[in-house]
Amino acid sequence: MHETHRDRQRKILAFAAVVEAATGLALTIDPSLVVALLVGVEVSGIGTLLGRCFGISLLALGLACWPDPQRIGSGDSALRGMFVYNALIASYLTFLGTVRHLEGWLLWPAVALHGVVALLLVFTWHGKRSTKAADK
């Protein structure tokens, strides 16, 4: 019975992860279309930019929540999701500042923060994998 409950939880988590990741991908590609389909209004300007940031967040959330039955409790999915989020949001904010010439006073500190966090996650992930290999 316990295994059936765990299997059901994995299926629900997988469904939720797919929904969030798909929504995030759609928002990243065309936030105006998604908002029009969801709430029936047109979005432009800053709404489009924020829609893409939200899409990146949802895509990362979907990846972080995807269940991995071989590695339950290993934390790899959380590392993967947080890396994707931080790397993509740093890249997107950099694009907004350099190509779109948008700039609030927190833009470049946010780019730096997310870039550093992405690098720290890569080093953590790599270190974790190296430790596992050494333990074998």
Secondary structure by P-SEA (a helix, b strand, c coil): caaaaaaaaaaaaaaaaaaaaaaaaaaaacaaaaaaaaccccccaaaaaaaaaaaaaaaaaaaaacccccccccaaaaaaaaaaaaaaaaaaaaaaaccccccccaaaaaaaaaaaaaaaaaaaaaaaaaaaaaac
